[in-house]
């Protein structure tokens, strides 16, 4: 019984961070499952399925807060779904080691830029007043999708910095990313399920905590200043990038 309570608590913790930063939660689900003995390809596939529930719970919470830019989300998803399918397919042919090092180094640079970037509070800029170059959005969505399917990270690790680059304040970027990830993760999860990479017994253990945690994370984000959320996101991204680089180099990190 205590073991199952522990799994629930882990799910809540991951769900909070996933919603707080709009990352889907795969960045923690994959290493957690792998640590618990799930083979890495199955960990990635199961993570993709779990992220569907985390992002959906986050999106519902952010929808109530009216912070989702639906047009941007759907444009992201339109190409992210294709990218996620391709990324999941590529796991059968590509060792992700070198990709992780290159991707991780790029994320370090992005994290530094986000940390230094000025951002507005939701009270200062209304969502309908934000100007976005819609033609660029599908490009970012496609690469976020590939990252989601190939690495099991949900796509938010690209979505959020990309959306802030396009001009969305961090709170709106996080909320919009959460909604877009619903479609991305679903596409990746379906492909992984068809490939036999989804461990359904782990979904049953983690999903309840993930859903509750995502609701809590969205509430915490609502009460967090934009500057604090932006810096915290940059720090989390830098840590993820460092872990990705070390894993790519073959070092034994969780």
N, C-alpha and C positions, 0 to 999 in steps of 0.2 A: 504493500500500500504506500509506504514511504517513497518507494522508487517512482511510483506514478505521480505522486505529489511533486516530486523533484522535476519530472518531465514537464508538468504543468507550469511550474515556476519558471523553468527555462523558456518555455513558450511565451509566457507573459513578458519576461525581460526582453526577448528578441522582438516581440510585437511592439513594445514601447519604443525601442530604438528605430525600428522599421518605419513606424508612422511619424516619429519625431523628425526624421531626416529624409523621408520619402524614398527610402532605398529598397523597400520590399522585404528585407530581412535575410535574403540568401547569403549575404556576406558572413552571417553568423550561423545560419542553419547548416550550410555545407560543412564547415569545420566541426561543428557539434556532432553531426551525424557520423562523420568520418572518424572522430575521436571515439564514438560509441561503437565502432566496429563495422560501419556500413561502407562498402566498397565505394571508391570515389565517384565512379560514373553513376552509381545508384544514389549516392548522396546528392549529386548535382540534379538528377532527375526528380528525386523526392523533394528537394528544395524548391524546384520550379513549381511543383504542385502545391506545396505549402504556401509559397508566396502568393498564389492566387487568392487564398483565404485572407492572408495578412493585408494585402493591398486592397481587397474588396472592403474589408472592415475599416481600413483607414479612409478609403474614398467615401464611404457612407458618412463617417464622422466629419470629414472636410466639406462634404456637400452641405451638411447642416450649417456649417460655418460660412458657406457661400464663398469659398476660396479657390474653387476649381475653375480653371479656364478651359471650358469644355471643347472649344474649337481647337485649341492647341493640343489638348489631350488626344482628341480623335485623329488629328494630323500625325502626331507622334505614333499612335497605335497603328495607323494605316500601313506604315512601312516597318514598324517594329515587329509586327506579327510575322512578316516575311523574314526579317532578320533573325528572329528567335527560332524559326523553323530551320533556317540554314545553320545557325549556331549549334542547335541540338544535333543536326545531321553531321556536322563537322567533328563532333566528339568521337565519332567512330573512326576517324582518319588522322586526327591531329593530336599530337602531344601538346598540352597547353603550357608546358614549362617556359619556352622562349617567349610565347605570347604574354604570359604573366609578367615576365621581367619588363618587356617593352611597355605593356599596358600600365604596370605599376609606376615606372619612371614618368610616364606621361601624366599620371594622376597626381604625382607629387607636385609637378609644375602647376596643374590645375588647382590643387589645394592651396598653394601659395597665392595664386591670383584671386581666388575666392576670399581668402582671409583678408586680403588688402582691399577688396572691392567694397565700395559704399553701397548700402541698400536701404530702402525705405520701409517704414512701418506700414502695415495694412491701413491704418487710420489716415496715413498721409497720401496714399494713392489708391483710388478705387479700381477694382479689377477691370471695369469696362473702359477705363481711361488709359490702360497700359497699351502701348503700341508695340506690336511684334511683327517681325518679318516672317510672314507665314510661309514663304517659299523655302526658307531654310529649315523649317521645323521637321519635315519628313526625312531630311538627311540625317539629322541627329537621332531621329527615331529608329532609322535603319541600323545604325551602329550600336545603339542601345539594345536593340533586339538581338543582334549577333552576340554581344557581351552576355546578355541574359541566357541565351540558349547554350552558349559554349562554356561559360564559367558559372552559371547558376546564381548570378548576383542580382537578378531582378531588373536590371536596366537603369535603375535610379541613380546609380553611380555616374552615369553619363547624363541622364535626363536633367537632374537638378543643376549641375554646373552649366550645362548647355542652355537651359531656360533662363538662368540668371544672366548669362552672357547676352541673350536676346533681349533682356530688359525686364523680365519678371522679377519683382521683389521676392526674397527668399521664402517667405510664408506661402505665396502663391505658387512658387516653383515646386515646393515640397508637396503641396496639395495636388497640383496638376500632375506631377510625376506619379503620385500614388494611384490616381485614377487610370493613367496610361498603362501602368504596370499590370493592371488587371488583365488587359488584352494581351500584353507581351508574355506574361507568365503563363496564361492559358494556352497560347500557341506552343510555347516551349514544353509545357507539361504534357499536352496531348501527344507531341512527337516522342517525348521521353517515355510516356506510358506505352505507346505502340512499340517502342524499342525494348520494353521490359525493364526500364530503369527506375520505376517508381515503386518504393516499398510502402504499401498502403498501411501496414501496421504502425509505422512510425508517424504517418499522417494522423492517425486516430489519437496517438499520444500527444502530439505537439499542437495540433490545430486549435483546440479549445483555448489554450493559453495564448496562442498567437492572436486570435480574434479579440480576446479581452484586452491584451496588451496593446493592440493597435488602437483601440478606443481610448485607452489611457494616454498613449503617446500623442494622439491628436489633441487631447485636452491640454496636455503639458505645452505643446507647441503654441497653442492659442494664447497662453499666458507668458510666453517667452519673447523678450525683445528681439527684434530682427537682427541687431548687431550681435547679440549673444548666440542666437540660432545659427547665424552665418559662420561665426568663428568656431562654434562647436562642430558644425558640419565639416569645416575645413580640417579640423584636427582629426575627426573620425576618418575622413577620406585619406589623410596622410598615413594614418595607422593601417588602414586597409591596403594602401599602396605598398607600404613597407612589408606587410605580411605577404602580399602577392609576390613581391620581388624575392623575398627569402624562400618562399615555396618554389618559385620558378628556378631558383638556384639549387634546389634540392636539400635545403636545410630543414631539420626536423622541428617545424613550428606547428602549433595546433591550428 
